[in-house]
C-alpha cells in the first residue's frame, strides 16, 4: 500500500478491481481477518480512491481489442480487458504485479508494481 499512498492524488481503482477485492473478502470465513479487510476496504480504500466505472467508452474499446485479439488467437481474460479498457478510457496507467496479463494492449501503459 506504500505506492498507492505515495501517489494518492494520481490513483484510482477500476470498478472491476473493486469487485475482485470485495469478492475476495466475501469468500473468507467469518472472523477477525475478514472483518479487518472489510473495514479497510470500506473505511480506507473507498473514501480515498475514486472507483471508475466500466462505461460505454470502456466497453467500446474493450470490444474492439477483444475481437482483434481473438482473431489472432491471443485471448485476453475478460476482467483484465475491462481493467485495461477503464484505464484506456481515462488515459491512466495500469499499475499491476501481473504485467504479462496486459502485454500487447495498444494504447495502454502498464507499470510493474510487483517488483
Buried (B, 14 or more C-beta within 10 A) or exposed (E): EEEBEEEEEEBBBBBBBBBBBBEEBEEEEEEEEBEEBBEBBEEEBBEEBEBBBBEEBBBEBBEEBBEEBEEEEEEBEEBBBBBBBBBBBBEBBBBBEBBEBBEEBEEBEBEEBEE
